[in-house]
Amino acid sequence: MIAAWCAAFATVGGALSVYVGTPHQALVRHGAGSRPYRMTGSLLLLIALVLLLTMQGPATAVFTWATGAMLVWSIVPAIVRWWRFHHEAAR
């Protein structure tokens, strides 16, 4: 059960880190280099995949891993843009 939670947190954290490392993201201000974020995110996604492979079959693990990453990459940009628009409109 702990491995499942660790895999979930590693997937979400890795996907967020990769997202922050992209040049057109809106989550954090640009200032620091994006390479450390991408490297950390890739490492976390790899750890998550390995953890999922220890608990599930290969096809299920890859599907779960890819679906979790795509969910983060789909939801977070929309929420961030809505949040920024909401706060800019309130000014």
N, C-alpha and C positions, 0 to 999 in steps of 0.2 A: 504494500500500500504506500509506503514511503517512497519507493522508486517511482510510482505513478505520479505522486505529487511533485517529486523532483523533476521528472520528465516534463510535466505540464509547466512548471515555473521556468525551466530551462528553455522550453519552446517559446513561451511568451517573452521572456527576457532576451533571448537570441533574436527573435523577430523584431522586437522593439529596437535593439541595438543596431541591427542591419538597417532598419528604417531611419534611425537617427544618423547613420553614416551616409545616407544618400544626399545628393546635392540639393534637391528640391523639396526637402521635408520642411514641415512647419512646426515641429514639436519643440525644438530648442533653437536658440540663436546660433548662428555660425560664428565661430571664433576658434574653437579647437579643431584640430585636424580630424578628418572623418575616418582615416585609416584605422585608428585604435577601436572605434566603434564597430566597424565592419569586421575586424579580426575577432573581437570579443563575441560579437553576434554569431559569427560562423562557428566559433568554438562551442558556444552554448547550444547552437542548433545541432552540431555533431554529437555533443554529449546527450542531448535529448533523444536523438535517433538511436544511439547505442542503448540508452536506458529502455526505450520502447521495444527495441529488438530483443532485449532480455526477457520481456514480459509477454510479448505477442509474437505472432507469426510474422514473417517478413513483409508480406503484402499488407496486412493490417497495420503493422508498425509504420510503414512508409505512408500509408493513407492517413493515419491519425496525425503523424508528424506534419505532412504537407497541408492537411486541412487546418490544423492549429495555426501554422504560420500564415496561411492565406487569410484566415479569419482576422488575425491581428493586422495584417497588411491591408485589409479591406475596411475594418472598423476604425482603427486609430486615425488615419488621415481624415476621414469624414468627421469624427468627433472633434479633432483638433481644429479643423476649418470652421466648424459650427461654433466652437467655443470662442475662437478669435473673432468671428463675425459678431457674435452675441456681445462680447465685451467692447468691440469698436463701435457698435451701434448704440451702446449705452452711454458713450461719451458725449 
